Amino acid sequence: MDTKSFLQSGHKGSLFSSFLYFDISFMVWVLLGPLAVIISKDFNLNAAQIANLVALPVLGGSILRLVLGFMTDRIGPKLTGQIGLGLTLVPLFVGWQFATSMTEIYFVALMLGIAGASFAAALPLASRWYPPQHQGLAMGIAGAGNSGTIFATLFANRLAQHYGDWHVVFGIAMIPIVITFIVFSIMAKDSPNQPAPKKLVDYGNVLKQKDSWLFCILYSVTFGGFVGMSTYLTIFFNSQYGLAPIQAADFTTICVIGGSFFRPVGGWLADKIGGIRMLMVLYSVVAVMMVGISTLPSLTMTTIMLFIAMMCLGAGNGSVFQLIPQRFGAEIGIITGIVGAAGGLGGFFLPKILGNLKLSTGSFTSGFMVLSVIAIASVILVAVVQTQWKRTWIGEGGKAKIASGEGLRAEA
């Protein structure tokens, strides 16, 4: 990669703004994950209620991603991002000053999805500035914003303990959002090369194709698995191993690091050996890890297996988006929005699976076994569809027949 050429080809201010917006928004999106352990004690929540609490922001992000995607199409990513950052202050302020009942907390949880919808504006802002040969790197930089999860797991419970009140954390979170809004407003700039707005009929045409739904399923497992685990693992470590809220969040941070930094690795390896092969390997490893975790071994072994599983889920995100541009090159903007929303839905259901089964059986074993079955089903799905895919639009092993799919991975 010619770094000098890359730096000269796009807009550095917009690229940095995209990363910052995505990073801070992701932090806010998953804020309830670590805090749920503390909140649950105040309201005496059962396992299913805690799962609902951490799942709602993911659901909100999935739904609102389509809304912000529509806005990005119509008014551009910069203005959409400014609106998204401004609206993110609303649930944070409510959580800080008014969230004293579960109804109000559930409202805050759902509205935190505004931050999760930042994908729809942040990534197009960066991608539209760069030519095809550099979009892979640009999206790798902007997409690294999912590392914002680490800030939430590291600091949320520490701040709550320091101030003796979890409400304060929402107030403190408003500070980086305001700073990001100012930096974003100054440094971000819409590319002069804005695509024509998509029509509803365009979305309908894409949804009529079977492969659209297949990619939605695959991404709901990889991205949904990563986000769902990120929001639920603090609860798991606290409930299963009796760790204090801060310790439980620290162990979650270790696992999240695996998924955050292996997404670009997954895309790079998929370019080398093929997206199909990568996905089959990654889903298989996740299935094995989930079976191992279901035995509820020692804390050390569980952490190691969760790290590996999260690493594979993160790499799987990159692998899915190595394949998508090969199939939907002309409709890449539409399909990434649809598939991204489906990924969020996967993250909504994962905590509910673990929480509800823990409530009904008294153990996490059955929940992780169900996750293993889902991963195995994903392997089977890829194995079944690969024959048709190789015959129609990709080469042997899942490599593209076109010169490179790297540059089209934008807005993923």
DRENVOPA-675108 format. One record per residue (C-alpha): chain; residue number from 0; x, y, z; residue in three letters. Coordinates in steps of 0.25 Angstrom, whole numbers, plus 2048, in hexadecimal, padded with zeros to 3 digits. Layout:
BEGIN
("A" NUM (X Y Z) "Ala");
...
//
This chain:
BEGIN
("A" 0 (800 800 800) "Met");
("A" 1 (805 80E 7FC) "Asp");
("A" 2 (803 816 809) "Thr");
("A" 3 (806 823 802) "Lys");
("A" 4 (7FD 820 7F7) "Ser");
("A" 5 (7F2 81D 801) "Phe");
("A" 6 (7F4 829 809) "Leu");
("A" 7 (7F3 832 7FC) "Gln");
("A" 8 (7E7 82B 7F6) "Ser");
("A" 9 (7DC 82E 800) "Gly");
("A" 10 (7D9 838 80B) "His");
("A" 11 (7E0 836 818) "Lys");
("A" 12 (7D7 83E 821) "Gly");
("A" 13 (7CB 837 81C) "Ser");
("A" 14 (7D2 829 81F) "Leu");
("A" 15 (7D6 82D 82D) "Phe");
("A" 16 (7C8 833 82F) "Ser");
("A" 17 (7C1 826 82B) "Ser");
("A" 18 (7CA 81E 834) "Phe");
("A" 19 (7C8 827 840) "Leu");
("A" 20 (7B9 828 83E) "Tyr");
("A" 21 (7B8 818 83C) "Phe");
("A" 22 (7C1 816 848) "Asp");
("A" 23 (7BA 81F 852) "Ile");
("A" 24 (7AC 81B 84D) "Ser");
("A" 25 (7AF 80C 84F) "Phe");
("A" 26 (7B4 80F 85D) "Met");
("A" 27 (7A7 815 860) "Val");
("A" 28 (79F 80A 859) "Trp");
("A" 29 (7A4 7FF 862) "Val");
("A" 30 (7A4 807 86F) "Leu");
("A" 31 (799 7FF 875) "Leu");
("A" 32 (7A1 7F2 873) "Gly");
("A" 33 (7AA 7F5 87F) "Pro");
("A" 34 (7A1 7FE 887) "Leu");
("A" 35 (796 7F3 886) "Ala");
("A" 36 (79C 7EB 892) "Val");
("A" 37 (79B 7F7 89B) "Ile");
("A" 38 (78D 7FC 896) "Ile");
("A" 39 (788 7EE 898) "Ser");
("A" 40 (78B 7EE 8A7) "Lys");
("A" 41 (784 7FB 8A9) "Asp");
("A" 42 (777 7F6 8A2) "Phe");
("A" 43 (779 7E7 8A6) "Asn");
("A" 44 (778 7E2 897) "Leu");
("A" 45 (778 7D4 893) "Asn");
("A" 46 (780 7CE 888) "Ala");
("A" 47 (776 7D0 87D) "Ala");
("A" 48 (774 7DF 881) "Gln");
("A" 49 (782 7E2 881) "Ile");
("A" 50 (783 7DB 874) "Ala");
("A" 51 (778 7E4 86F) "Asn");
("A" 52 (77F 7F1 874) "Leu");
("A" 53 (78C 7EE 86D) "Val");
("A" 54 (785 7E9 860) "Ala");
("A" 55 (77D 7F5 85E) "Leu");
("A" 56 (788 7FF 859) "Pro");
("A" 57 (78C 7F5 84F) "Val");
("A" 58 (77E 7F4 84A) "Leu");
("A" 59 (77D 803 849) "Gly");
("A" 60 (78A 804 842) "Gly");
("A" 61 (785 7F9 838) "Ser");
("A" 62 (778 801 835) "Ile");
("A" 63 (77E 80F 835) "Leu");
("A" 64 (78A 80B 82C) "Arg");
("A" 65 (77F 80A 820) "Leu");
("A" 66 (77A 818 824) "Val");
("A" 67 (788 81E 825) "Leu");
("A" 68 (78C 817 818) "Gly");
("A" 69 (780 81D 811) "Phe");
("A" 70 (784 82B 816) "Met");
("A" 71 (792 829 812) "Thr");
("A" 72 (78D 826 804) "Asp");
("A" 73 (784 833 804) "Arg");
("A" 74 (78C 83E 80C) "Ile");
("A" 75 (79A 838 80C) "Gly");
("A" 76 (7A2 831 817) "Pro");
("A" 77 (7A8 83D 81E) "Lys");
("A" 78 (79A 844 821) "Leu");
("A" 79 (795 836 825) "Thr");
("A" 80 (7A0 834 82E) "Gly");
("A" 81 (79E 841 835) "Gln");
("A" 82 (78F 83E 837) "Ile");
("A" 83 (793 830 83C) "Gly");
("A" 84 (79D 836 846) "Leu");
("A" 85 (793 840 84B) "Gly");
("A" 86 (788 836 84D) "Leu");
("A" 87 (791 82D 854) "Thr");
("A" 88 (792 837 85F) "Leu");
("A" 89 (783 835 862) "Val");
("A" 90 (783 827 868) "Pro");
("A" 91 (790 82A 86F) "Leu");
("A" 92 (78A 836 876) "Phe");
("A" 93 (77D 82F 879) "Val");
("A" 94 (786 823 87F) "Gly");
("A" 95 (78E 82E 887) "Trp");
("A" 96 (782 836 88D) "Gln");
("A" 97 (775 82E 88C) "Phe");
("A" 98 (777 81F 88B) "Ala");
("A" 99 (771 81B 898) "Thr");
("A" 100 (768 810 893) "Ser");
("A" 101 (76A 804 88A) "Met");
("A" 102 (760 80A 880) "Thr");
("A" 103 (769 816 87F) "Glu");
("A" 104 (776 80D 87E) "Ile");
("A" 105 (770 805 873) "Tyr");
("A" 106 (76D 812 86C) "Phe");
("A" 107 (77C 816 86E) "Val");
("A" 108 (780 808 869) "Ala");
("A" 109 (778 809 85C) "Leu");
("A" 110 (77C 817 859) "Met");
("A" 111 (78B 814 85B) "Leu");
("A" 112 (789 80D 84D) "Gly");
("A" 113 (78B 81A 847) "Ile");
("A" 114 (79A 819 84A) "Ala");
("A" 115 (79A 80B 845) "Gly");
("A" 116 (794 810 837) "Ala");
("A" 117 (7A1 818 836) "Ser");
("A" 118 (7A5 80E 82C) "Phe");
("A" 119 (79C 814 821) "Ala");
("A" 120 (7A2 821 821) "Ala");
("A" 121 (7B1 820 826) "Ala");
("A" 122 (7B5 815 81C) "Leu");
("A" 123 (7AF 81B 80F) "Pro");
("A" 124 (7B6 829 814) "Leu");
("A" 125 (7C3 822 813) "Ala");
("A" 126 (7C1 818 807) "Ser");
("A" 127 (7BC 823 7FD) "Arg");
("A" 128 (7C9 82A 7FE) "Trp");
("A" 129 (7D2 81F 7FA) "Tyr");
("A" 130 (7D4 818 7EC) "Pro");
("A" 131 (7D2 809 7EB) "Pro");
("A" 132 (7E0 805 7ED) "Gln");
("A" 133 (7E1 80C 7FB) "His");
("A" 134 (7D3 80A 800) "Gln");
("A" 135 (7D7 7FD 807) "Gly");
("A" 136 (7E1 804 810) "Leu");
("A" 137 (7D7 810 812) "Ala");
("A" 138 (7CC 807 817) "Met");
("A" 139 (7D6 7FF 820) "Gly");
("A" 140 (7DA 80D 827) "Ile");
("A" 141 (7CB 812 828) "Ala");
("A" 142 (7C6 804 82C) "Gly");
("A" 143 (7D0 803 837) "Ala");
("A" 144 (7C6 80B 83F) "Gly");
("A" 145 (7C0 7FF 844) "Asn");
("A" 146 (7CB 7FF 84E) "Ser");
("A" 147 (7C3 80A 855) "Gly");
("A" 148 (7BD 7FE 85C) "Thr");
("A" 149 (7CA 7FD 864) "Ile");
("A" 150 (7C8 80B 86A) "Phe");
("A" 151 (7BA 807 86F) "Ala");
("A" 152 (7BF 7FA 876) "Thr");
("A" 153 (7CB 800 87C) "Leu");
("A" 154 (7C5 80D 882) "Phe");
("A" 155 (7B6 80C 884) "Ala");
("A" 156 (7B6 804 890) "Asn");
("A" 157 (7C3 80B 896) "Arg");
("A" 158 (7BC 818 894) "Leu");
("A" 159 (7AF 813 89A) "Ala");
("A" 160 (7B6 80D 8A7) "Gln");
("A" 161 (7BF 81A 8A8) "His");
("A" 162 (7B3 823 8A8) "Tyr");
("A" 163 (7AA 819 8AF) "Gly");
("A" 164 (79F 81B 8A5) "Asp");
("A" 165 (79D 815 897) "Trp");
("A" 166 (795 821 892) "His");
("A" 167 (7A2 829 892) "Val");
("A" 168 (7A8 820 887) "Val");
("A" 169 (79D 825 87D) "Phe");
("A" 170 (7A0 833 881) "Gly");
("A" 171 (7AF 831 87F) "Ile");
("A" 172 (7AD 82A 872) "Ala");
("A" 173 (7A7 837 86D) "Met");
("A" 174 (7B4 83E 86D) "Ile");
("A" 175 (7BB 836 862) "Pro");
("A" 176 (7AF 836 85A) "Ile");
("A" 177 (7AF 846 85A) "Val");
("A" 178 (7BE 846 857) "Ile");
("A" 179 (7BC 83C 84C) "Thr");
("A" 180 (7B0 845 846) "Phe");
("A" 181 (7BA 851 846) "Ile");
("A" 182 (7C5 84A 840) "Val");
("A" 183 (7BC 843 836) "Phe");
("A" 184 (7B6 850 832) "Ser");
("A" 185 (7C3 857 830) "Ile");
("A" 186 (7CB 84C 829) "Met");
("A" 187 (7C1 843 821) "Ala");
("A" 188 (7BD 847 813) "Lys");
("A" 189 (7B4 840 809) "Asp");
("A" 190 (7BA 83A 7FD) "Ser");
("A" 191 (7B7 842 7F0) "Pro");
("A" 192 (7B4 834 7EA) "Asn");
("A" 193 (7A7 831 7F1) "Gln");
("A" 194 (79F 825 7EB) "Pro");
("A" 195 (791 828 7E6) "Ala");
("A" 196 (786 825 7F1) "Pro");
("A" 197 (781 817 7F1) "Lys");
("A" 198 (772 815 7EF) "Lys");
("A" 199 (769 80B 7F7) "Leu");
("A" 200 (768 802 7EA) "Val");
("A" 201 (777 801 7EA) "Asp");
("A" 202 (776 7FB 7F8) "Tyr");
("A" 203 (76B 7F2 7F4) "Gly");
("A" 204 (772 7EC 7E8) "Asn");
("A" 205 (77E 7E9 7F1) "Val");
("A" 206 (775 7E2 7FB) "Leu");
("A" 207 (76F 7D9 7F0) "Lys");
("A" 208 (77C 7D2 7EE) "Gln");
("A" 209 (77F 7C6 7F7) "Lys");
("A" 210 (78D 7C9 7F9) "Asp");
("A" 211 (789 7D6 800) "Ser");
("A" 212 (783 7CE 80B) "Trp");
("A" 213 (78E 7C4 80C) "Leu");
("A" 214 (798 7CF 80F) "Phe");
("A" 215 (78E 7D5 819) "Cys");
("A" 216 (78F 7C7 820) "Ile");
("A" 217 (79E 7C6 81F) "Leu");
("A" 218 (7A0 7D4 825) "Tyr");
("A" 219 (796 7D3 830) "Ser");
("A" 220 (79E 7C8 835) "Val");
("A" 221 (7AC 7CE 834) "Thr");
("A" 222 (7A9 7DD 837) "Phe");
("A" 223 (79D 7DA 840) "Gly");
("A" 224 (7A6 7D0 847) "Gly");
("A" 225 (7B0 7DA 84A) "Phe");
("A" 226 (7A7 7E5 84E) "Val");
("A" 227 (79E 7DC 856) "Gly");
("A" 228 (7AA 7D6 85E) "Met");
("A" 229 (7B0 7E4 860) "Ser");
("A" 230 (7A3 7E8 867) "Thr");
("A" 231 (7A0 7DB 86F) "Tyr");
("A" 232 (7AE 7D6 873) "Leu");
("A" 233 (7AF 7DF 87F) "Thr");
("A" 234 (7A2 7D9 884) "Ile");
("A" 235 (7A7 7CB 881) "Phe");
("A" 236 (7B4 7CD 889) "Phe");
("A" 237 (7AD 7D3 895) "Asn");
("A" 238 (7A2 7C9 896) "Ser");
("A" 239 (7AA 7BC 892) "Gln");
("A" 240 (7B7 7BF 899) "Tyr");
("A" 241 (7B3 7C9 8A4) "Gly");
("A" 242 (7BC 7D4 89F) "Leu");
("A" 243 (7BA 7E2 8A4) "Ala");
("A" 244 (7B4 7EC 899) "Pro");
("A" 245 (7C2 7F2 896) "Ile");
("A" 246 (7C9 7E5 895) "Gln");
("A" 247 (7BE 7DF 88D) "Ala");
("A" 248 (7BF 7EB 883) "Ala");
("A" 249 (7CE 7E9 882) "Asp");
("A" 250 (7CD 7DB 87E) "Phe");
("A" 251 (7C3 7DF 874) "Thr");
("A" 252 (7CD 7E9 86F) "Thr");
("A" 253 (7D7 7DE 86C) "Ile");
("A" 254 (7CD 7D6 864) "Cys");
("A" 255 (7C8 7E3 85C) "Val");
("A" 256 (7D6 7E6 858) "Ile");
("A" 257 (7D7 7D9 850) "Gly");
("A" 258 (7CA 7DD 848) "Gly");
("A" 259 (7CE 7EB 846) "Ser");
("A" 260 (7DB 7EA 840) "Phe");
("A" 261 (7D9 7DD 838) "Phe");
("A" 262 (7CF 7E3 82E) "Arg");
("A" 263 (7D9 7E9 824) "Pro");
("A" 264 (7E1 7DC 826) "Val");
("A" 265 (7D5 7D4 822) "Gly");
("A" 266 (7D3 7DC 815) "Gly");
("A" 267 (7E2 7DC 812) "Trp");
("A" 268 (7E2 7CC 813) "Leu");
("A" 269 (7D5 7CB 80C) "Ala");
("A" 270 (7DC 7D2 800) "Asp");
("A" 271 (7E7 7C8 801) "Lys");
("A" 272 (7E1 7BB 802) "Ile");
("A" 273 (7D2 7BE 7FF) "Gly");
("A" 274 (7C6 7C3 807) "Gly");
("A" 275 (7BF 7B5 807) "Ile");
("A" 276 (7CB 7AE 80D) "Arg");
("A" 277 (7CD 7B8 817) "Met");
("A" 278 (7BE 7B8 81C) "Leu");
("A" 279 (7BD 7A9 81C) "Met");
("A" 280 (7CA 7A9 825) "Val");
("A" 281 (7C6 7B4 82E) "Leu");
("A" 282 (7B8 7AF 830) "Tyr");
("A" 283 (7BD 7A1 834) "Ser");
("A" 284 (7C7 7A7 83E) "Val");
("A" 285 (7BC 7AF 844) "Val");
("A" 286 (7B3 7A3 845) "Ala");
("A" 287 (7BE 79B 84C) "Val");
("A" 288 (7C1 7A7 856) "Met");
("A" 289 (7B2 7A8 859) "Met");
("A" 290 (7B1 799 85D) "Val");
("A" 291 (7BE 79B 865) "Gly");
("A" 292 (7B8 7A7 86D) "Ile");
("A" 293 (7AB 79F 86F) "Ser");
("A" 294 (7B2 796 878) "Thr");
("A" 295 (7B5 7A2 881) "Leu");
("A" 296 (7C4 79F 884) "Pro");
("A" 297 (7CD 7A8 88C) "Ser");
("A" 298 (7CD 7B7 88A) "Leu");
("A" 299 (7DB 7B6 883) "Thr");
("A" 300 (7D6 7AC 879) "Met");
("A" 301 (7C9 7B3 876) "Thr");
("A" 302 (7D0 7C0 874) "Thr");
("A" 303 (7DA 7BA 86A) "Ile");
("A" 304 (7CE 7B3 862) "Met");
("A" 305 (7C6 7C0 862) "Leu");
("A" 306 (7D2 7C7 85D) "Phe");
("A" 307 (7D4 7BD 852) "Ile");
("A" 308 (7C5 7BD 84F) "Ala");
("A" 309 (7C4 7CD 84E) "Met");
("A" 310 (7D1 7CD 846) "Met");
("A" 311 (7CA 7C4 83C) "Cys");
("A" 312 (7BD 7CC 83C) "Leu");
("A" 313 (7C5 7D9 839) "Gly");
("A" 314 (7CC 7D2 82E) "Ala");
("A" 315 (7BF 7CD 829) "Gly");
("A" 316 (7BA 7DB 827) "Asn");
("A" 317 (7C5 7DE 81E) "Gly");
("A" 318 (7C3 7D1 816) "Ser");
("A" 319 (7B5 7D3 814) "Val");
("A" 320 (7B8 7E1 80E) "Phe");
("A" 321 (7C3 7DB 805) "Gln");
("A" 322 (7B8 7D3 7FE) "Leu");
("A" 323 (7AC 7DD 7FE) "Ile");
("A" 324 (7B3 7E7 7F3) "Pro");
("A" 325 (7B6 7DB 7EA) "Gln");
("A" 326 (7A7 7D8 7EA) "Arg");
("A" 327 (7A1 7E6 7EB) "Phe");
("A" 328 (7AB 7EF 7E5) "Gly");
("A" 329 (7A1 7F8 7DE) "Ala");
("A" 330 (798 7F8 7EB) "Glu");
("A" 331 (7A2 7F9 7F5) "Ile");
("A" 332 (79C 805 7FD) "Gly");
("A" 333 (78F 7FF 7FE) "Ile");
("A" 334 (793 7F1 802) "Ile");
("A" 335 (79D 7F5 80C) "Thr");
("A" 336 (792 7FD 813) "Gly");
("A" 337 (788 7F1 813) "Ile");
("A" 338 (793 7E7 818) "Val");
("A" 339 (798 7F1 822) "Gly");
("A" 340 (78A 7F2 828) "Ala");
("A" 341 (789 7E3 828) "Ala");
("A" 342 (796 7E2 830) "Gly");
("A" 343 (790 7EB 83B) "Gly");
("A" 344 (784 7E1 83C) "Leu");
("A" 345 (78D 7D6 83F) "Gly");
("A" 346 (793 7DE 84A) "Gly");
("A" 347 (785 7E0 850) "Phe");
("A" 348 (782 7D2 850) "Phe");
("A" 349 (78F 7CC 856) "Leu");
("A" 350 (78D 7D2 864) "Pro");
("A" 351 (77F 7CE 864) "Lys");
("A" 352 (783 7C0 861) "Ile");
("A" 353 (78D 7BF 86C) "Leu");
("A" 354 (784 7C7 876) "Gly");
("A" 355 (777 7C0 874) "Asn");
("A" 356 (77E 7B2 874) "Leu");
("A" 357 (786 7B5 881) "Lys");
("A" 358 (778 7B9 887) "Leu");
("A" 359 (771 7AD 883) "Ser");
("A" 360 (77C 7A2 885) "Thr");
("A" 361 (784 7A9 890) "Gly");
("A" 362 (791 7A7 888) "Ser");
("A" 363 (798 7AE 87C) "Phe");
("A" 364 (79B 7A0 876) "Thr");
("A" 365 (78F 79F 86D) "Ser");
("A" 366 (791 7AD 868) "Gly");
("A" 367 (79F 7AB 863) "Phe");
("A" 368 (79B 79E 85D) "Met");
("A" 369 (790 7A5 855) "Val");
("A" 370 (79B 7AF 850) "Leu");
("A" 371 (7A3 7A3 84C) "Ser");
("A" 372 (798 79D 844) "Val");
("A" 373 (796 7AB 83D) "Ile");
("A" 374 (7A4 7AB 839) "Ala");
("A" 375 (7A4 79D 834) "Ile");
("A" 376 (797 7A0 82C) "Ala");
("A" 377 (79F 7AC 826) "Ser");
("A" 378 (7AA 7A2 821) "Val");
("A" 379 (7A0 799 81B) "Ile");
("A" 380 (799 7A5 814) "Leu");
("A" 381 (7A6 7AA 80E) "Val");
("A" 382 (7AA 79C 80A) "Ala");
("A" 383 (79C 79B 803) "Val");
("A" 384 (79C 7A8 7FB) "Val");
("A" 385 (7AB 7A8 7F7) "Gln");
("A" 386 (7A9 79F 7EB) "Thr");
("A" 387 (79F 7A8 7E5) "Gln");
("A" 388 (7A7 7B5 7E9) "Trp");
("A" 389 (7B4 7AF 7E3) "Lys");
("A" 390 (7AC 7AB 7D6) "Arg");
("A" 391 (7A6 7B9 7D4) "Thr");
("A" 392 (7AF 7C5 7DA) "Trp");
("A" 393 (7BB 7C0 7E2) "Ile");
("A" 394 (7C7 7B7 7DF) "Gly");
("A" 395 (7CC 7AB 7E6) "Glu");
("A" 396 (7CE 7AD 7F5) "Gly");
("A" 397 (7C5 7B9 7F5) "Gly");
("A" 398 (7CF 7C2 7EE) "Lys");
("A" 399 (7CA 7CD 7E5) "Ala");
("A" 400 (7C9 7CB 7D6) "Lys");
("A" 401 (7CB 7DA 7D5) "Ile");
("A" 402 (7D8 7E1 7D7) "Ala");
("A" 403 (7D6 7E5 7E6) "Ser");
("A" 404 (7CA 7E6 7EF) "Gly");
("A" 405 (7D3 7EE 7F9) "Glu");
("A" 406 (7CF 7FC 7F4) "Gly");
("A" 407 (7C0 7F9 7F5) "Leu");
("A" 408 (7C0 7F5 803) "Arg");
("A" 409 (7BB 803 807) "Ala");
("A" 410 (7B0 807 810) "Glu");
("A" 411 (7B0 7F9 816) "Ala");
//
